[in-house]
Amino acid sequence: MSGTAKKKSAEGAELVTLPRAEYEALLARIEDAEDAAVVAAAELRERAVGKQRARRDHLSSEMAKRMILGESPVRIWREHRGLKALALAEKAGLPAGYLSEIETGKKPGSLDAMKRIADALEVPLDNLVRTDGTAGKRGR
């Protein structure tokens, strides 16, 4: 590190100053190392439990994009689990029409209903509730 300088703080702690470019390069290396650790952990889990089981709780980039664009998280997770709407409604103990209204954004879904759906889909409730507090499409 060419432009680094060492100093002491008022409390006696050793401080190091360095040029911004070197600081940013260090941050980039840390981020790369963190990314590599996440990938390594995912690969280890896939080897331990099998690729299909390990990826069961991860959406494809296409599904994530659909969610970002405002499509219902309930519908996306239902499709990811390979369930028809009627099968999910039955598994969650809800009327099929109510599930349809949640998926289309006509109704937000009660906390109890959303918990039942989350349990039926085997996902955390947070996966089904959008940051705007709804489970359906935006703007409806």
Residue pairs with C-beta under 8 A, 6 or more apart in sequence:
1 18
1 22
2 19
2 22
3 18
3 19
3 22
4 16
4 17
4 18
4 22
5 16
5 17
5 18
6 14
6 15
6 16
7 14
7 15
7 16
7 17
8 14
8 15
9 15
42 54
45 54
46 54
46 55
48 54
57 123
59 67
59 76
59 77
59 80
60 80
63 76
63 79
63 80
66 76
67 73
67 76
70 137
70 138
70 139
71 137
72 102
72 103
72 104
72 105
72 135
72 136
72 137
73 127
73 128
73 129
73 130
73 135
74 99
74 102
74 103
74 109
74 117
74 121
74 128
74 135
74 136
75 103
77 121
77 123
77 127
77 128
78 85
78 88
78 103
78 121
81 88
81 121
81 122
83 91
83 121
85 96
85 99
85 100
85 103
86 96
88 99
88 117
88 120
88 121
89 95
89 96
89 98
89 99
90 96
91 120
92 99
92 113
92 116
92 117
92 119
92 120
93 116
94 113
94 116
94 117
98 107
98 109
98 113
99 117
101 107
101 136
102 108
102 109
102 113
102 114
102 117
102 135
102 136
103 135
103 136
104 136
104 137
104 140
105 134
105 135
105 136
105 137
105 138
105 139
105 140
106 136
106 140
107 136
108 133
108 134
108 135
108 136
109 117
109 135
109 136
114 125
114 128
114 129
114 135
115 125
117 128
118 124
118 125
118 127
118 128
121 127
121 128
128 135
129 135
130 138
132 138
